[in-house]
Amino acid sequence: MSGNANAPVRDLTAKESFKLSKFLVKWEMMLVYILILINVALIINKPGLYFSRGTIQAIIESGMDLSMLVLGMIFILMLGDIDVSCAANMILSAMVTGLMMDAGLPVILCVAGGVLTGGLCGAFNGFFVAYMKMPAVIVTIATSMLFRGIVKIVLDVNVLKNFPSFYTALAWSDIAGIPVAMIAFLLISLIFVLLLHKTTFGRRLYMIGNNPTVTTYSGINVEKTKMEVFIIMGLMAGLASIFFVGRMGGGVSSTMGTGYEMDAIAICVLGGVSTNGGKGKVYGPIIATFIMAFLIYTLGLMGVDANSRKIMTGIILIIAILIPNINREFWAGLKLKFVYNNNKNVEAINIKTQNEVKILKEEIAAIKKNADLSADKKAAKEKECLDKIATLQKRCKETTAALKTEQQEDNAAAKKRFAK
């Protein structure tokens, strides 16, 4: 017992060293490159406008009314669900705030009422999705019509214009040239980053998105987690109403905000969040929010009409969904065809050898870092690993050549047989 008590504690934490080559080809970095390219295109086409005072701020501010919906949608998509009612929820929340303002209630109560309305609508969605086991897309399509219908019945053709004055200030003001809306977006984004990547709540979202059944048997309350996520989405729709009304100049009608839910989903998918659930980070959608703002503004300056810009958004969504599949399947197919001659056995032996060589190279790196070994022992162990690598590669080359020869002989025999 005493021997076990004094045994060194093993560190089982998975640690991955930083590699610049891998970092530079991450999806988030690809989005940064796209954002830079859009800015370059804008500079080339409209240099005078781009460098004039207030242009960059205006572009950024134009995308911030979507920002809160994007943050909430990240969590929804992480579950493998979807919420197409968030824009209708946003307008309903804005309407509640406006009606409370018209009733002469204190500003703080009006703002809280609007945000809480969003939360209640999110809870309504969550109840049917989590506890009634209904498909999220069906539930949220229905509630989208419900929420939008309520707004149309209450407002009809009227426009609410009595909103807190800070709404417009939040949407259009800046501090030292930095838009206040962007500062608010980044601060709230930080909370979402911490929630998803640094807490057990975030790990639960990844688990549920990958396999809700296994997650349930792991002792995690999937229903409760889904309910919490839909409430968060609702609260973000309530917060989005603040940015949206401010962006619209302090007014709201029943026809506003149409299509915002699709834009939010497109931004999340462009940011690398999988619609199948369990995959993605918060950083990508943050960058994609700015990409969409700059892209729409640039297309507008180039004379592209609003409908064509919607088409462009749809194309971007399709491409963003296809890219991960192209990376995995398309390139694997090309490699199999042109490198391995469409021979699965050749592919298998090469992949196996590559993995074994990788393990041996990692072992060599660990030997070099081992301070407990003498120089002679290090050299001997490194040589042993290098010899193993050489043997593996030689065997792989010989086996590959033999398999390819066998394949060529089989193909020749088949051609001869069918030629008769």
N, C-alpha and C positions, 0 to 999 in steps of 0.2 A: 504493500500500500504506500509506504513512504517513498519507494522508487517512482511510483506513478505521480505522487504529489509533487515531486521535484522535477518531473519531466518538463522540458520546454514547451511553451504554448505555441502551437502552429498557427500562423496567420493564413486563414483561408480566404481572405478578401481578394477578389479578382481585381488586379491592378494592370492597367495598360499605359505604357509610357507614351508620351506625346510624340507624334511623328508628323513633321511639317508636310510631307508628301501626301499623307492621308487627309490631313486637315484641309489642305488646299483643294481637294476634290470632293469634300463633303457637300451635300445638297444645299446646306445653308450658305456655303461659300459660292456655289453656283448662282444662288439667288442674288448674292452681292454683286457678282459679275454682271448679271442681267440688269440690275439696278444701275450700275455704272454705265452700261451700254445705252440704256434708255436716256440717261443724262447726257451722254456724248451725242446721241442723235438729236436731242433737244438743243444742245449748244450749237451744233452744226447748222440746224435749220433756223433757229431763232436766237442767235448769240446776244443781240441787243436786249431782247426780252428776258432771257435767262439770267443775265447779270444785272438786270435792273432791280432796284430796291423792292422787296416784298414779293417777288415772283415765287421763290422757293417756299417761303412761308405759306403763300396762297395754295400752292400745289399740295403741300403737306396737310394743311387744314381741310382741303377738299376730300381727303381720304379718312379723316378722323371720325366722321359720323358712322362709319362702318366698324371702327376699331373694337368697340365693346362687344358687338355681335360676333366678331371673329374670335375673341378670347373665349367667350362662352361656347362657341361652336367647336373649339378644339377639344374640350372635355366630352362633348356629345359624340363627336366622331371617334374619339378614343375608345368609347364603349362599343363602337360598331353600330351606333344608332344615328339618327338624323333629326333635325328640327327645322321644318319649313314654315313654322308658325312664328318664328322669332321677329320678323319684320312687322307682322300684324300685331304681335304682342307689344312691340315698341310703340306703334301708333296708338294702341289702346292705352298704354301707360301715359303717353303724352296727353291724350284726351282727358284722362282722369286728373292730371296735374292742372290742365287748363280750366276744367270745370270747377275744381276746388279753388283756383285763383279767382274765378268769376264770382264764386260764393263769398269771397272776402276772407278766407281762412289764412292763417299765418303762412308765410312763404315756406318755412321749414316743414310744416305739415303737408303742404302741397307737394313739395319735392319728395318727401318720404312716402306720401300716398301713391305717387306715380311709380316709384321704384318698387314698393311693396306690391302694387298691382301686377307688375311684371313677375315678381316672385310667386304670387298666387297662381298666375297663369302657367308658370313653369311647373308648379306643384300639381296643377290639374293635368298637364301633360304627363308628368312623372308617375302619377297614380295609375293611369291607364297603361302606360308602357311597362312600369316595374311590377305592379301588383296584379293587374288584369291581363298581363302577358300579351298585350296587343302590339302589332308592329308599329314602331315609332313613326314610320313614314305615313301610315294610314291615320294614326292619331293626330299627327301634327298638320296634315292636310286638312283634316276635319276642323281642328281648332283654329287653323288659319282662317278658314271661312267664317267660323264662329266669331272670332275676335274682330275680324274686319267687318263682319255684318253688324255687330254691336255698334261699332264706330259709325257706320253709315246710317244706321237707324237714329242714333243720338244726334249726330251732326248734320246729316243730310248733305246739303250743299254749302253749309256754313263753314267758316274758318275761325278757329280759336286763335286769338292774338294776345291774350293776356297771360304772359308767362314771366317768371322771375327774370330780372334784368341781367343777372349773371350768366344766364344761358348763352346769350349772344356774346358776352365778354369772353366766356370760356372758349367759344368756337372760333373767335376772330382776333383775340388779343395775343400779344407776345411779350416775352420778357427777354430783353437784350437780343432781340431778333429770333428767339426760339419760341415757336407757338405754344401757348399754354395748353392747348388740347393735346399736343404731342407729349408734353411733360406729364400730363395726367395719364395718357395712354401708356407711356413707358413705366410709370410708377405702378400702375395696376398690373401691367404685364409682369413686373418683377414678382408680384404676389402669385401670379399664375405659374411662373417659372419655379418658384419655391414649392408651391403646392404639388405640381406634377413631378418634379425631379428630385425633391428633397424630403418628401413625406411618405408615410405609409398609404395615405389616401391616393397619391399619384401612382404608387405601385399597384394598388387595387385596380385602378383604371386600366393599366396595361394588362393585368391578369384577366380582367373581365373581357376586354376587347379581344384577347387571344383565345380564350376558352372559358365562357361563363359557367359551363357545367363543372369543369375541374375546379374553378374558383369557388363554386358553391360547396363542393366536397372538401375544399381546403379550410372550411369554416368561416368564410367571408360572406357577409350578408349582401348578396348581389342586389336584391330589391332595394334595400336602404341606400346603397351607394348610387344606384341609378336615380332614385328619388332626389338625392342630394344634388346630383349633377344637373338634373332638369330644373331644380330650384335655382341653382347658380346661373344656368342659362337664362331663366326668367328674370333674375335680378340684373343680369348684364343687359337684357333687353330694356329693362327699366332705366338703367344708367345710359344706355344708348339713346334713349329718348331725349335726354338732356343735350347731348352733342348734336343730335339730329335737329331738334327745334332751334337750337342756337345757329346751326348751319343754315337753316331755312329762314333766318332773320326773325325768329320769334313767333312763328305761326305754324299751324298744323291743320290739315284737312283729311278727309277719309280716303282720298285717292293717293296720298303721299306714301313713300316708302315701298312701293311695289317693286319686287325683284331684288330687294336688299338681301333677302335670305339666300338667294342663289349666289350673289356676289360674295357673301360671307363664306359660303361653302367653297366657292372657287378659290378664294384666298387661302383657306386652310389647306385645301388639296395641293395648291401650288406651293404652299409652305412645307409640304412633305408629310402631312397627316393623312393616314390611310383611311379611306371610307369603310374598309373592312374591320377597322378597330385594332387597338393594341400596338400601333406604330406611329411614331411622330414625336416632335418636340415643339415647345412653344416658340423657340427662336425663329424657326422658318416662317410661320404665319406673321410674325412681327415684321420681318423683312418684306414678306409678300404684300403686306398692307401698304407699305410705301411704294412697292413696285406697281401695284394697281393704281394708286393715286397718280404717280408720274406717268404711267402708260396711258390712262384715260385722258389726262391733261394734254399729253403730247399728241395723241390721236385727234383730240379736239382742235389743237392748233394747226394740224395738217389738213383740216377740213373734213374729217371723218364724222358723219352724223351720228346721233345718239343710238339709233337702231343698229348701225354697223358696229358701234362700240360694244353693244350687247352680244352681237355675233362673235366678236373678237374674244369677249369674256368666255363664251361657250367653247370656243376653239382652245383657249388656254386651259380650260378645265379638262377637256378631253386629252390634250397633250400631257398635262401634268399627271393624269391617271395612267397613261400609257407608258411614260418614261420608266418607272420602276420595273414594269414587266419587260420592256425592251432591254434594260440593263441585265436582268437575270436570264431571260429566256432567249432573246434575240442573239446576244453575244455568245451565249452557250451553244446555240445552234450553229452559228458561224464557225466557232472554234471546232465543234465536232466535225463539221463538213470539210473545212479546209486544213485543219491541223491534224485531226485524227482519222481522216479519210472515211468518215461515217462509220467508224468501227467502235462500238461501245466498249469492247474489251480493251482496245488500245487506250481509250479515254480513261477507263477505270484504273489500269495499271499506272498510267502517268499521274493521275490525281493522287493515287495512293503513295507513289514515290515522292511527289511534291510535298505531301503532308509529312512523310517520314523525314525528309531532308529538312523541312522547316523545324521540326522538333529537335533534330540534331544541331542545327544552327543556333537555336535558342539555348541548347545545352552548352555549346561552345561559349556563347555570350555570358552565361552564368559562371562558367569555369574561369573566364578572364576576370570576373568581378569578385571571385572568391578569395578573400584575403588570407584564409586559413591554409591555402595550398602554397607549397613552394614553387619556384619558377620551373624546376625540373618536372614536378608532378603536373603542373598546368600544361607544359609543352607535351608531355606524354598523353594526357587525356585529350588535348586538342587534336593531336595526331591520330589518336584512336577514332575520334569522331569524324575527322576528315577522311580517314580510310573507309569508314562505314558509308559516308556520303558518296565517295568515289565508286564503291562497290554497288551501292543502290542504283546510282545513275547508269553504270555500265550494264547492270542486269536489266534495267528498264529499257535501255537502248536496244539491247539484244532481243528482248521479248517483243518490243514494239516492231522491230524489223521482221521477226519471225511471223508475228500476227499479220502484218501487212502483206508479206509474201504469200502466206496462206490465203488471205483474202483475194489477192490477185489471181492465184491459181484457181480458187473457187469460181471467181468471176469468168475466167477464161474457159473453164470447163462448162459453165452454164451457157455461155455464148455458143460454144461448140455444139452442145446438146440441142439447143433451140435452132441452130442453123441447119440441122439435118431435116 
